[in-house]
Amino acid sequence: MNAAPTSGAPLPSAYRRSGLDLLLSFLTSSLAIYSLGRALGAVDTGYLSIGIILVGGLFSFAMQRLLKNSPALRVDGFLYGSIYALILVYFRGLLPLFPDDVFGGQLRVAGLLLLLILGGSFFTWREATLLFQAVPSLALFGLVGCYDTYTDATFLFFAYLLGIAILCSRSHLRTMYDFAKGSGYRRLPQLQEGPWRWMAGPGWAVGSATVVIIVSLISAPLVRESTKSVTQAVSVDVTPFQSALQQASTAAASVPGRSDLPSVQVGQGPRNALSNQEVFRATIGPEPRYLRGYTYSLYSRRGWQRNPEGQDRILNGERANRRRSAREEMLMTMRGLQEHNFKIELVTSRVSSLPLPAEPIMIEGGGSLRERGDGTWGFDNTEPSMRPYTGIFVVPDPSLVPRDAGRVPAAFEDTLDIANTPPSVVSLARESVQSAQTDYEKALAIKAEIESRVVYNLKAPATPAGKDAVEYCLFESKEGYCDLFASAMALMARSVGIPSRYVTGYYPIHEERDGETFILREKEAHAWAELYFRDVGWVVFDPTEGANEMPGNERGSTDGRLSNYLTLQMLRRLIDWALAAAVAFALIYGVYTFWSARRSRTVRHLQLGKEYRLFVNGMERFSGKRRRLSQTPDEYLAGISGALGAHLPLAQTINRRFVEALYSSETLQPDEVGELRRSIYTLRRALRSQKGSGAHA
């Protein structure tokens, strides 16, 4: 039988609870938070949240070191549950504290999950709380998948799975050792022998997670295609989520390209900081131009709706052959057109409208496009192509001065609708144009009236409930930003008979260039009005150009909410460096741990492997039973114990020394290896002698 257990060996250092586990938890939570921030266009919220969980992780690490095996360490579960309870009660009041005001309506649950991750990060002191952090993170990834506005989330989720697999396997291994110790099992290394030898460790976790990811990447397209006939018949109403995403992507109407929705609100209050994230690049000539994304023609006191009329046309890199669109009808009436080349290079897939200058007459490259009834262009597929879109656009001869409003194509007739325009706004428009002779002069007079009356202020308060947004801006608050300026311009122009519409898109306010190419960032999202004139078509009117501006809240400026402590740009850089340092530390620590363990075990195996083979060969020849590859040393010795007879005690002593040397942290000194070798030769001689005597007899 086997020798009695000796003193227990400690858990290998590579698997002990350490800062590596908290680092894995931090990285996996950060991946979920970053994906949410990108999906909702709330990058600042994402960076700030990552900074908070970094602080929470450091606090938990400090508590682990401070309390160690103290019973006080077990209070983490109570504190973790308490912070969850507090967040569930007060989360509505906490959500407005984030830099981006995005967690309204259907998106409130995303904000709740984010708060749970942040609060829980301060109390991940033991296995249970550490692993539970994966629950809200996983749910957050699920929401990001539902929103389907950030395509790279798939790859981040795969990285998340790898991190969670390693974290869970490390925790599982420690838990098994704890159970074994509590059961009185003293020879812990033997847990990885015999039936325990295939117990999953971090290496197996990485391997299995990688296999799952590879299989998913290969099989998912096949499954999607094979089930398309079934899934296409299933209708899912995602309008509530889309509406919430549209509201989350902008505090007003001036952030285009986030969702292909028919309506947008204006006068929604202080506009939170738009990030410095690059959205696209535009080569449109030497002068900056307005890049149209969406147009809206129906006003409803608190916002605008897009024109539902007109027929969408799909364009696959060529001109569509269907009947002429309203845009093409308009082009036929324009005079003195000048052609210019353009190239639009999208940097992010979080756009659903292609920002284009003036009136495009040819578009090539990229993916499949859909021309909307209002002449703007969206993407026929679920996401845009990252390949450049090139083509030709036309503008009227700059020397041709507009004069009178023309008759718009039938699809644009609602751009004269004033049914929901307050009488006071109509009266102000008519009073301001009394001295004007032409429609173009009327438009200039209206623009000047708005510029002199309203102050541009990104922190302008929201329109009170029950009041018309434009009327409140013009006569009471007398401040606002681009959405209200553009809305006022459009409504007042209609009031004097000029067709007009509300437009969102981008304008290179800062004129940042890379050679001849403009770099457009999220903070340069804008709104303006377009007025229709005979012979020249739609003309941009932007009353924010000449308006007085509130210092610190000018066009293209950002929110200074953190300026008293730390700017968001500095915070981003700090988080970037922290994440880079954490990843570098994890890689270096992992490589060092793996190399150290391999090196020490390799040296021992090289020294002892030959000796053990010598030991086994002698017993195989004597017993006639070969050792199977799946058998541990103890299992093989137990199987031939009857044949060894009086030599069994010496064989057990030698076998125990090999087990301790090969499967524990114990290291044999050179003299101990020499002594072990002499014992093996003694045993082999004795076995040969007995076998020779038996054969002779």
Buried (B, 14 or more C-beta within 10 A) or exposed (E): EBEEEEEBBEBBEBBBBBBBBBBBBBBBBBBBBBBBBBBBBBBBBBBBBBBBBBEBBBBBBEBBEEBEEEEEBEBBBEBBBEBBEEBEEEBEEBBEEBBBBBBBBBBBBBBBBBBBBBBBBBBBBBBBBBBBBBEBBBBBBEBBBBBBBBBBBBEBBBBBBBBBBBBBBBBBBBEBBEEBEEEEBBBBBBBBBEEEEEEBBBEEBBEEBBEBBEEBEEEEEEEEEEEEEEEEEEEEEEEEBBBBBBBBBBBBBBBBBBBBBBBBBBBBEBBBBBBBBBBBBBBBBEEBBBBBBBBBBBBBBBBBBBBEBBEBBEBEBEEBEEEEBBBBBBBEBBEEBEEBEBBBBBBBBBBBBBBBBBBBBBBBBBBEBBBBBBBBBBBBEEBBBEEBBBBBBBBBEEEBEBBEBBEBBEBBBBBBBBEEBBEEBBEBBBEBBEEBEBBBBBBBBBBEBBBEBBBBBBBBEBBEEEBBBBBBBBBEBEBBBBBBBBBBBBBBBBBBBBBBBBBBBBBBBBEBBEEEBBBBBBBBBBBBBBBBBBBBBBBBBBBBEEBEBBEEBBBBBBBBBBEEEEBBBEBBEBBEEBBEEBEEEBEEBBEEBEEEEEEEEEEBBEBBEEBBEBBBBBBBEBBEEEBEEEBBBBBBBBBBBEBBEEBBEBBBEBBBBBBBBBBBEBEBEEEEBEEBBEBBEEBBEBBEEBBEEEEEE
